[in-house]
Amino acid sequence: MTRKIRYFGVVLTLGLLAILSMASRATVPSLQGTETPGPKARAVLALAAQAGKSDGIVVLGILIFMFIAVPIILRYRNLKSSQASSH
């Protein structure tokens, strides 16, 4: 039962990280409270992603690696210590 809860927690955490990542970049014009400027106004997009910028991908890759590597390392250490104590 605890294994299922652990997997659910990991999936929930990754899902929330993905949703927050998408939400931090999205803008909703209807919720901004201002009207769309005319063609003379020049809009500056501060949250627009730059071409070739991969900071978010690197951070997400590190998080995925940690979620995979840490449990494997911990299980390996527990297995190794249990084998050493049984001999």
N, C-alpha and C positions, 0 to 999 in steps of 0.2 A: 504494500500500500504506500509506503513512503517513497518508493521509487517512482510511482505514478505521480505523486504530489510533486516530487522534485522535477520531473520532466515537465509537468504543467507549469511550474514556477519559471523554469528556463524559457519555455515557449512564451509565456505571458510577458516576461521581462524583455525578450527580444522583440516581441510584437509591440510593446509600448515604446521601446527605443526607436523602432522603425516609424511608428506613428508620430512620435515627437520630432523625429528628424524631418519627416515630410511636412509637419505642421509649422515648423520653424521657418521654412522656406516659402510657404504658400501665403498669398495675400487674397483677401476676399474684398472686392471693391464695394459690395453692398454694405459691409460692416465698417467701412472707413469713415463714414459720416460726411464726406465731401463729395461734391459732384466731379465728374470727369472734366478736366480742363479742356478748353478749346484747342484747336490745332496750333495756335501761337505759343502755347505753353510747352516747355520742354520738360519731360518727365525724367527724373533720375531714379534708376532702380538700384537701390543700395543692396537689396537682397538677391539680386540676380547672380546666378552662378557664372563664374568666369570659365572660358574654354581652357581646358588643360589643367584646371585646379582639381586636385584629388585628395585634399585634406580629409574630407568626410569619408571617403572610401578607405583611406589608410586607417582611420580611427575605428571604423566598423570592422575592418579586417583584423585589427588587433583584438577587439572585443570578441569576435568569433573565435579567434585562435585561443584566447584565454578561456572561453567557455568550453573548448574542446580539450586543451592541453592540461589545465589544472586538475580536472577529475582523473585523467589518465595518470598523471604524475602521482597524485594522492593514492590511487589504487595500487600503483606499482610499489610505492613505499610501504603501504600496509601489507601487501603480499610478501615483499621481501623481509619485512620485520617478523611476520608470522612464520615464515619458513626458517628464519634464523633462530627463533625461540623454540621451534619444534625439534631442532637438531641437537 
